[in-house]
Amino acid sequence: MLAAGIQVLGFKGGLLHTKSVVVDRQVALFGSVNLDVRSFWLDFEVTLGVYDPDFAERPLSLQTKYVDDSIPVDLQTWQQRPAVERFIENLTRLVSPLL
């Protein structure tokens, strides 16, 4: 994603597990769904959509705070992360269907 020009931010405040989207300051989507097969088919997770501009400002304000408490992930730095870190990431990806 970084190579394609997508900005990735690393949240400094600990684990951030929020799944929320605000569209055109009018629609808010939030819930527990991850974008993977397990969330869609096995875990029965849901996302709620609310079409209300006043309501949409609430999660948008929270998202802005998250962005303010984050640092950009640099492509070169990401590519140069330690081999041990990459190995653990790959191992985790390999066993993730079992988790």
MARNU-43345 format. One record per residue: residue number from 1; residue in one letter; x, y, z of N, C-alpha, C, O, CB in turn. Coordinates in pm, 1 decimal, padded with zeros to 6 digits, always signed. Glycine has a CB too. Layout:
[NUM, 'A', [X, Y, Z], [X, Y, Z], [X, Y, Z], [X, Y, Z], [X, Y, Z]];
...
This chain:
[1, 'M', [+00082.5, -00118.5, +00000.0], [+00000.0, +00000.0, +00000.0], [+00087.0, +00125.0, +00000.0], [+00056.8, +00222.4, -00069.0], [-00093.9, -00000.3, +00120.1]];
[2, 'L', [+00195.5, +00122.0, +00077.9], [+00285.5, +00237.6, +00080.5], [+00344.0, +00264.3, -00057.3], [+00353.1, +00379.2, -00100.4], [+00398.2, +00215.8, +00181.8]];
[3, 'A', [+00383.5, +00158.0, -00126.1], [+00441.2, +00173.8, -00259.5], [+00340.3, +00231.8, -00358.3], [+00379.3, +00295.6, -00456.1], [+00492.5, +00039.7, -00310.7]];
[4, 'A', [+00212.0, +00210.6, -00333.8], [+00106.9, +00263.2, -00421.6], [+00069.8, +00407.1, -00386.6], [-00012.8, +00468.4, -00454.2], [-00017.0, +00174.8, -00413.6]];
[5, 'G', [+00131.3, +00461.3, -00280.2], [+00105.5, +00599.6, -00243.3], [+00000.0, +00619.4, -00134.9], [-00039.9, +00732.3, -00106.4], [+00064.8, +00673.8, -00363.1]];
[6, 'I', [-00044.9, +00509.7, -00074.7], [-00143.1, +00520.6, +00033.6], [-00071.8, +00559.0, +00161.9], [+00030.9, +00500.5, +00196.3], [-00221.2, +00387.6, +00052.3]];
[7, 'Q', [-00125.7, +00656.9, +00232.5], [-00064.9, +00700.0, +00357.9], [-00107.3, +00604.3, +00469.2], [-00226.3, +00580.0, +00489.3], [-00105.3, +00846.7, +00392.3]];
[8, 'V', [-00009.3, +00550.7, +00540.7], [-00034.1, +00462.0, +00654.2], [+00017.0, +00533.0, +00778.1], [+00127.0, +00588.1, +00778.4], [+00035.0, +00321.6, +00635.6]];
[9, 'L', [-00063.7, +00531.3, +00883.5], [-00026.8, +00597.0, +01007.7], [-00014.7, +00493.9, +01118.5], [-00096.4, +00402.3, +01128.4], [-00129.6, +00705.2, +01045.0]];
[10, 'G', [+00086.9, +00509.0, +01201.6], [+00104.8, +00423.7, +01318.1], [+00054.2, +00496.2, +01441.6], [+00107.6, +00601.1, +01477.7], [+00253.0, +00383.2, +01335.1]];
[11, 'F', [-00047.7, +00442.1, +01506.9], [-00107.3, +00504.4, +01624.4], [-00013.6, +00489.4, +01743.2], [+00030.7, +00378.7, +01773.6], [-00245.1, +00442.5, +01655.7]];
[12, 'K', [+00016.6, +00598.7, +01810.0], [+00111.3, +00598.0, +01922.0], [+00045.8, +00564.3, +02055.1], [+00116.0, +00537.4, +02152.6], [+00178.9, +00732.0, +01932.5]];
[13, 'G', [-00085.9, +00565.2, +02061.5], [-00155.0, +00549.7, +02189.0], [-00186.8, +00406.7, +02228.0], [-00276.2, +00385.3, +02309.8], [-00279.7, +00626.1, +02185.7]];
[14, 'G', [-00117.8, +00308.3, +02173.3], [-00144.9, +00168.7, +02206.1], [-00220.5, +00100.1, +02094.1], [-00216.2, +00143.9, +01979.1], [-00223.7, +00158.7, +02335.8]];
[15, 'L', [-00289.9, -00008.0, +02128.1], [-00365.8, -00083.7, +02029.6], [-00491.0, -00006.5, +01991.0], [-00569.9, +00032.0, +02077.2], [-00402.5, -00223.3, +02083.9]];
[16, 'L', [-00508.6, +00015.6, +01863.4], [-00628.0, +00083.0, +01812.8], [-00706.1, -00017.5, +01729.3], [-00663.1, -00055.1, +01620.2], [-00591.1, +00210.6, +01728.7]];
[17, 'H', [-00818.9, -00060.0, +01779.7], [-00895.9, -00166.3, +01715.7], [-01023.3, -00112.5, +01650.3], [-01111.5, -00189.9, +01612.9], [-00931.3, -00273.8, +01817.7]];
[18, 'T', [-01032.8, +00017.7, +01636.8], [-01151.1, +00082.7, +01582.3], [-01168.8, +00051.0, +01434.3], [-01072.7, +00051.6, +01357.4], [-01142.6, +00233.2, +01602.9]];
[19, 'K', [-01290.5, +00023.8, +01396.5], [-01325.6, +00009.6, +01255.2], [-01436.5, +00109.2, +01228.1], [-01553.0, +00083.2, +01258.4], [-01369.7, -00138.1, +01218.9]];
[20, 'S', [-01400.5, +00222.8, +01171.3], [-01501.3, +00325.4, +01143.8], [-01465.5, +00400.8, +01016.3], [-01348.6, +00418.5, +00982.1], [-01513.7, +00423.6, +01262.9]];
[21, 'V', [-01570.3, +00444.2, +00947.7], [-01555.7, +00520.8, +00824.7], [-01661.1, +00630.2, +00826.9], [-01776.1, +00606.4, +00863.8], [-01569.7, +00429.8, +00697.3]];
[22, 'V', [-01620.9, +00750.6, +00786.9], [-01717.0, +00859.3, +00769.1], [-01710.1, +00900.9, +00622.7], [-01602.2, +00928.4, +00570.3], [-01686.8, +00981.2, +00865.7]];
[23, 'V', [-01826.1, +00905.5, +00556.9], [-01833.4, +00937.2, +00414.8], [-01904.6, +01071.7, +00398.3], [-02019.3, +01088.8, +00439.6], [-01907.4, +00824.3, +00335.6]];
[24, 'D', [-01833.9, +01166.0, +00337.0], [-01890.9, +01297.5, +00305.4], [-01952.7, +01368.2, +00425.9], [-02047.1, +01446.0, +00411.6], [-01995.2, +01282.6, +00198.3]];
[25, 'R', [-01899.5, +01340.9, +00543.0], [-01947.2, +01403.1, +00667.8], [-02097.0, +01379.5, +00691.0], [-02161.4, +01454.2, +00764.7], [-01918.9, +01553.6, +00665.2]];
[26, 'Q', [-02151.4, +01276.0, +00628.1], [-02294.5, +01249.9, +00640.3], [-02326.7, +01107.8, +00682.8], [-02426.9, +01084.2, +00750.3], [-02362.0, +01278.7, +00510.6]];
[27, 'V', [-02242.9, +01013.4, +00643.9], [-02268.0, +00872.8, +00673.6], [-02155.0, +00820.4, +00761.5], [-02037.3, +00839.1, +00730.6], [-02280.4, +00788.8, +00542.8]];
[28, 'A', [-02191.7, +00755.2, +00870.5], [-02092.8, +00693.6, +00958.6], [-02113.0, +00542.3, +00957.5], [-02224.8, +00493.2, +00973.9], [-02103.8, +00750.1, +01103.7]];
[29, 'L', [-02004.2, +00469.8, +00938.1], [-02004.3, +00323.7, +00944.6], [-01909.4, +00283.2, +01055.5], [-01794.9, +00328.4, +01059.1], [-01962.9, +00258.9, +00807.5]];
[30, 'F', [-01955.8, +00198.2, +01146.0], [-01865.9, +00148.1, +01248.6], [-01916.2, +00013.3, +01297.2], [-02035.7, -00015.7, +01292.8], [-01854.1, +00248.0, +01365.9]];
[31, 'G', [-01822.7, -00068.1, +01343.3], [-01860.8, -00201.1, +01388.5], [-01740.5, -00285.2, +01421.9], [-01633.0, -00233.9, +01453.0], [-01943.7, -00270.2, +01284.3]];
[32, 'S', [-01760.0, -00415.4, +01415.0], [-01655.4, -00509.1, +01456.4], [-01592.3, -00584.3, +01339.9], [-01501.0, -00663.9, +01361.6], [-01711.9, -00607.9, +01554.3]];
[33, 'V', [-01637.5, -00561.8, +01218.8], [-01592.9, -00640.5, +01104.0], [-01451.0, -00604.5, +01061.3], [-01418.1, -00487.7, +01040.7], [-01688.0, -00620.8, +00987.4]];
[34, 'N', [-01368.5, -00707.1, +01048.6], [-01239.7, -00695.1, +00982.1], [-01263.9, -00730.2, +00835.1], [-01362.2, -00796.9, +00802.7], [-01129.4, -00789.0, +01048.5]];
[35, 'L', [-01176.8, -00686.7, +00748.3], [-01195.6, -00718.0, +00606.5], [-01127.7, -00850.2, +00572.8], [-01029.9, -00855.3, +00498.3], [-01139.8, -00604.5, +00517.2]];
[36, 'D', [-01182.7, -00957.0, +00630.2], [-01131.9, -01090.3, +00600.3], [-01248.4, -01189.6, +00601.5], [-01357.2, -01159.0, +00650.4], [-01021.7, -01132.4, +00702.5]];
[37, 'V', [-01223.9, -01306.8, +00547.9], [-01328.3, -01408.5, +00534.6], [-01381.9, -01450.0, +00670.9], [-01502.3, -01469.8, +00687.3], [-01274.7, -01530.8, +00459.8]];
[38, 'R', [-01292.8, -01463.2, +00768.4], [-01335.8, -01507.6, +00901.2], [-01440.6, -01413.5, +00959.1], [-01542.4, -01458.9, +01011.3], [-01215.7, -01517.1, +00995.9]];
[39, 'S', [-01416.8, -01283.1, +00950.5], [-01512.2, -01186.6, +01004.6], [-01645.6, -01192.3, +00931.9], [-01751.5, -01183.7, +00993.9], [-01455.2, -01046.2, +00996.4]];
[40, 'F', [-01639.8, -01207.0, +00800.2], [-01763.2, -01206.4, +00722.5], [-01845.1, -01334.5, +00737.7], [-01967.7, -01328.3, +00747.2], [-01731.1, -01184.9, +00577.8]];
[41, 'W', [-01778.9, -01450.4, +00740.3], [-01851.0, -01576.2, +00732.6], [-01854.1, -01657.2, +00861.9], [-01948.9, -01732.5, +00884.3], [-01791.8, -01658.3, +00626.7]];
[42, 'L', [-01753.6, -01643.5, +00946.7], [-01746.5, -01729.1, +01065.5], [-01782.6, -01659.1, +01195.9], [-01843.7, -01720.3, +01283.5], [-01609.6, -01785.3, +01077.6]];
[43, 'D', [-01746.4, -01533.5, +01210.2], [-01760.8, -01466.4, +01339.1], [-01890.2, -01388.0, +01353.3], [-01917.4, -01333.9, +01460.4], [-01645.7, -01374.6, +01360.6]];
[44, 'F', [-01970.0, -01380.5, +01248.8], [-02097.8, -01311.2, +01253.8], [-02082.9, -01167.4, +01304.8], [-02162.9, -01120.8, +01386.0], [-02194.9, -01388.0, +01342.2]];
[45, 'E', [-01981.2, -01098.9, +01256.8], [-01957.8, -00961.0, +01297.4], [-02044.7, -00867.8, +01213.3], [-02091.0, -00904.6, +01105.3], [-01808.0, -00924.0, +01283.4]];
[46, 'V', [-02065.7, -00747.6, +01264.1], [-02156.7, -00654.8, +01198.2], [-02097.3, -00514.8, +01191.3], [-02006.5, -00479.3, +01266.5], [-02290.6, -00651.3, +01271.0]];
[47, 'T', [-02151.3, -00436.9, +01099.0], [-02120.3, -00294.2, +01088.5], [-02252.6, -00219.6, +01083.0], [-02345.5, -00259.9, +01013.0], [-02031.1, -00262.5, +00962.2]];
[48, 'L', [-02259.6, -00111.1, +01157.1], [-02378.9, -00028.3, +01160.1], [-02355.7, +00094.5, +01073.9], [-02250.8, +00158.4, +01083.4], [-02415.5, +00011.8, +01305.1]];
[49, 'G', [-02451.5, +00127.4, +00991.1], [-02445.4, +00247.9, +00909.6], [-02548.0, +00348.7, +00958.4], [-02664.9, +00315.1, +00977.3], [-02468.6, +00214.9, +00761.3]];
[50, 'V', [-02503.9, +00473.0, +00979.0], [-02594.0, +00577.7, +01026.0], [-02585.9, +00694.6, +00928.7], [-02478.7, +00751.1, +00907.2], [-02558.2, +00622.8, +01171.6]];
[51, 'Y', [-02699.0, +00730.3, +00870.4], [-02705.1, +00844.7, +00780.4], [-02761.4, +00962.9, +00858.8], [-02882.6, +00982.7, +00867.3], [-02792.4, +00813.4, +00653.5]];
[52, 'D', [-02668.7, +01041.2, +00916.1], [-02706.7, +01157.0, +00997.2], [-02584.3, +01246.2, +01010.9], [-02490.4, +01210.6, +01082.1], [-02761.5, +01113.8, +01138.2]];
[53, 'P', [-02582.9, +01361.5, +00944.2], [-02465.9, +01449.5, +00948.4], [-02423.1, +01489.4, +01089.3], [-02303.4, +01497.5, +01117.0], [-02493.9, +01573.0, +00869.5]];
[54, 'D', [-02518.1, +01514.4, +01178.1], [-02481.2, +01550.4, +01315.4], [-02412.0, +01434.5, +01385.4], [-02312.8, +01453.6, +01455.7], [-02605.2, +01593.2, +01394.9]];
[55, 'F', [-02464.7, +01314.8, +01365.8], [-02402.7, +01196.9, +01426.7], [-02265.0, +01169.5, +01366.6], [-02171.8, +01134.2, +01439.0], [-02493.0, +01074.0, +01409.1]];
[56, 'A', [-02251.4, +01185.4, +01235.3], [-02126.0, +01155.7, +01165.9], [-02010.5, +01240.5, +01217.2], [-01895.0, +01198.7, +01208.9], [-02142.8, +01177.1, +01016.8]];
[57, 'E', [-02039.6, +01358.4, +01269.7], [-01933.5, +01444.0, +01323.8], [-01865.0, +01382.1, +01444.8], [-01747.6, +01409.2, +01469.7], [-01990.2, +01579.4, +01361.4]];
[58, 'R', [-01936.2, +01299.7, +01520.0], [-01877.1, +01237.7, +01639.8], [-01762.2, +01142.6, +01605.6], [-01650.9, +01161.7, +01654.6], [-01984.4, +01161.8, +01717.6]];
[59, 'P', [-01786.6, +01040.2, +01522.4], [-01672.8, +00953.7, +01488.8], [-01565.3, +01027.3, +01409.1], [-01447.1, +00994.5, +01419.9], [-01720.9, +00833.0, +01409.8]];
[60, 'L', [-01605.2, +01126.2, +01329.3], [-01506.1, +01202.9, +01254.1], [-01412.8, +01276.9, +01349.3], [-01291.8, +01281.0, +01327.0], [-01575.4, +01302.4, +01158.9]];
[61, 'S', [-01467.6, +01334.5, +01453.9], [-01386.7, +01403.6, +01555.0], [-01290.7, +01306.3, +01623.1], [-01174.5, +01339.4, +01646.7], [-01477.5, +01471.0, +01660.0]];
[62, 'L', [-01339.3, +01186.7, +01654.4], [-01254.9, +01085.1, +01717.0], [-01144.5, +01039.9, +01621.7], [-01030.2, +01021.7, +01663.6], [-01339.5, +00964.6, +01760.8]];
[63, 'Q', [-01177.8, +01021.9, +01494.0], [-01077.3, +00983.1, +01395.1], [-00968.7, +01089.7, +01383.0], [-00850.9, +01057.0, +01368.8], [-01143.1, +00959.0, +01258.6]];
[64, 'T', [-01007.4, +01215.8, +01388.6], [-00910.1, +01325.2, +01381.8], [-00813.7, +01318.9, +01499.9], [-00694.2, +01343.7, +01483.9], [-00982.0, +01461.7, +01379.0]];
[65, 'K', [-00864.4, +01286.3, +01617.1], [-00777.3, +01270.7, +01734.9], [-00679.6, +01155.6, +01714.5], [-00562.3, +01165.6, +01750.2], [-00861.6, +01246.8, +01862.4]];
[66, 'Y', [-00729.1, +01045.8, +01656.6], [-00640.8, +00932.2, +01629.4], [-00529.3, +00971.4, +01532.8], [-00413.4, +00935.8, +01554.0], [-00721.1, +00814.5, +01572.2]];
[67, 'V', [-00563.4, +01043.9, +01428.1], [-00464.0, +01088.0, +01329.8], [-00360.7, +01179.3, +01396.0], [-00240.9, +01168.4, +01369.9], [-00532.8, +01161.2, +01211.7]];
[68, 'D', [-00408.6, +01269.0, +01481.4], [-00318.1, +01361.0, +01550.5], [-00222.2, +01287.8, +01643.8], [-00112.9, +01337.4, +01671.4], [-00398.0, +01463.3, +01629.4]];
[69, 'D', [-00262.1, +01170.0, +01692.6], [-00177.9, +01092.5, +01783.4], [-00109.6, +00976.6, +01708.8], [-00085.3, +00870.6, +01766.5], [-00262.1, +01038.3, +01901.3]];
[70, 'S', [-00079.4, +00997.9, +01581.5], [-00016.3, +00895.1, +01498.8], [+00104.8, +00952.9, +01426.3], [+00120.8, +01074.3, +01413.6], [-00117.3, +00837.1, +01397.2]];
[71, 'I', [+00188.9, +00861.6, +01379.5], [+00304.9, +00902.6, +01300.1], [+00299.2, +00831.3, +01164.9], [+00258.3, +00715.4, +01158.0], [+00439.1, +00870.5, +01375.0]];
[72, 'P', [+00339.7, +00899.1, +01058.4], [+00339.1, +00835.3, +00926.0], [+00438.2, +00719.5, +00919.5], [+00547.0, +00726.3, +00976.7], [+00372.0, +00938.3, +00817.1]];
[73, 'V', [+00399.7, +00613.7, +00849.5], [+00489.4, +00501.2, +00824.8], [+00560.1, +00530.0, +00693.0], [+00495.9, +00549.2, +00589.7], [+00411.6, +00363.0, +00820.5]];
[74, 'D', [+00690.6, +00532.8, +00697.7], [+00774.0, +00563.5, +00581.7], [+00808.3, +00434.0, +00507.6], [+00846.9, +00335.4, +00570.4], [+00903.4, +00638.1, +00624.9]];
[75, 'L', [+00794.7, +00433.6, +00375.4], [+00818.9, +00313.8, +00295.4], [+00960.6, +00260.7, +00315.9], [+00979.5, +00140.8, +00336.6], [+00795.1, +00343.4, +00147.5]];
[76, 'Q', [+01058.8, +00348.1, +00310.2], [+01197.8, +00302.9, +00324.9], [+01222.7, +00242.2, +00463.3], [+01288.4, +00138.7, +00474.8], [+01294.5, +00420.0, +00300.9]];
[77, 'T', [+01171.5, +00305.0, +00565.9], [+01186.4, +00252.6, +00702.0], [+01116.5, +00118.1, +00715.0], [+01169.6, +00026.0, +00777.0], [+01129.8, +00352.2, +00805.4]];
[78, 'W', [+00996.8, +00106.3, +00656.3], [+00921.7, -00019.4, +00661.5], [+00998.3, -00131.0, +00592.5], [+01004.1, -00242.8, +00643.6], [+00783.7, -00002.5, +00596.9]];
[79, 'Q', [+01057.2, -00102.1, +00477.1], [+01131.1, -00203.8, +00403.3], [+01258.8, -00245.2, +00475.6], [+01309.6, -00355.0, +00452.5], [+01164.6, -00153.2, +00264.5]];
[80, 'Q', [+01310.9, -00160.5, +00561.4], [+01436.5, -00189.3, +00631.6], [+01415.2, -00240.7, +00774.1], [+01510.7, -00248.0, +00851.4], [+01522.4, -00064.8, +00635.7]];
[81, 'R', [+01290.8, -00276.7, +00810.6], [+01268.0, -00328.4, +00944.6], [+01344.8, -00459.1, +00961.9], [+01374.6, -00527.0, +00863.6], [+01116.7, -00349.4, +00970.8]];
[82, 'P', [+01377.2, -00494.8, +01086.2], [+01460.8, -00612.4, +01111.5], [+01401.1, -00742.4, +01057.1], [+01279.3, -00759.3, +01052.4], [+01484.1, -00626.7, +01259.5]];
[83, 'A', [+01488.7, -00832.5, +01016.7], [+01446.5, -00961.4, +00961.6], [+01364.4, -01040.3, +01062.8], [+01271.4, -01111.1, +01023.9], [+01568.2, -01043.1, +00917.9]];
[84, 'V', [+01396.2, -01030.0, +01191.0], [+01321.6, -01101.9, +01294.0], [+01176.1, -01052.4, +01296.6], [+01083.3, -01132.0, +01310.9], [+01388.6, -01083.3, +01433.5]];
[85, 'E', [+01157.5, -00922.3, +01282.7], [+01023.0, -00865.2, +01281.2], [+00944.6, -00915.3, +01160.4], [+00827.4, -00950.8, +01173.1], [+01029.7, -00711.7, +01280.4]];
[86, 'R', [+01007.6, -00918.6, +01044.5], [+00941.2, -00969.1, +00923.5], [+00906.6, -01116.9, +00937.9], [+00799.8, -01160.5, +00895.1], [+01030.6, -00947.9, +00799.9]];
[87, 'F', [+00998.1, -01194.7, +00998.8], [+00973.3, -01337.2, +01019.5], [+00851.8, -01358.9, +01108.2], [+00766.6, -01442.3, +01077.5], [+01095.8, -01404.5, +01080.9]];
[88, 'I', [+00843.2, -01284.6, +01217.7], [+00729.3, -01297.5, +01309.2], [+00599.6, -01258.8, +01239.1], [+00497.3, -01324.8, +01257.7], [+00750.1, -01210.0, +01434.5]];
[89, 'E', [+00602.5, -01152.3, +01158.4], [+00484.0, -01111.5, +01083.0], [+00439.2, -01222.5, +00987.8], [+00320.3, -01253.1, +00979.0], [+00512.3, -00982.2, +01004.3]];
[90, 'N', [+00534.6, -01282.5, +00916.8], [+00502.0, -01388.7, +00821.8], [+00450.6, -01513.8, +00892.7], [+00357.9, -01579.0, +00844.6], [+00624.4, -01423.4, +00737.5]];
[91, 'L', [+00510.0, -01546.9, +01005.8], [+00465.4, -01661.9, +01083.3], [+00323.3, -01639.2, +01135.4], [+00239.8, -01729.6, +01132.0], [+00562.1, -01688.9, +01200.5]];
[92, 'T', [+00297.5, -01520.2, +01182.4], [+00163.5, -01486.0, +01231.0], [+00062.0, -01495.3, +01118.8], [-00048.0, -01546.7, +01139.1], [+00162.0, -01345.2, +01291.7]];
[93, 'R', [+00096.9, -01446.9, +01001.9], [+00007.3, -01454.6, +00886.2], [-00020.6, -01600.7, +00849.5], [-00132.0, -01635.5, +00810.3], [+00068.4, -01379.6, +00765.3]];
[94, 'L', [+00081.1, -01685.3, +00862.7], [+00066.6, -01826.3, +00828.1], [-00031.0, -01898.1, +00921.4], [-00111.3, -01979.6, +00875.8], [+00202.4, -01895.1, +00832.2]];
[95, 'V', [-00025.1, -01869.2, +01049.9], [-00110.5, -01938.4, +01145.8], [-00241.2, -01866.5, +01174.9], [-00324.2, -01918.0, +01249.8], [-00036.4, -01958.0, +01273.0]];
[96, 'S', [-00261.2, -01748.6, +01117.5], [-00381.4, -01669.8, +01148.7], [-00512.8, -01744.2, +01121.9], [-00609.0, -01722.0, +01195.4], [-00379.8, -01542.2, +01068.4]];
[97, 'P', [-00521.8, -01831.5, +01020.2], [-00648.3, -01904.6, +01002.3], [-00682.1, -01994.6, +01119.9], [-00798.4, -02030.2, +01139.1], [-00642.5, -01987.6, +00876.4]];
[98, 'L', [-00582.4, -02032.0, +01198.8], [-00605.1, -02119.5, +01312.6], [-00644.5, -02043.9, +01438.6], [-00693.0, -02103.2, +01535.0], [-00482.3, -02200.7, +01339.1]];
[99, 'L', [-00623.5, -01913.2, +01437.4], [-00650.6, -01834.1, +01558.3], [-00796.4, -01798.4, +01572.8], [-00834.5, -01732.2, +01669.4], [-00568.7, -01708.1, +01557.6]];
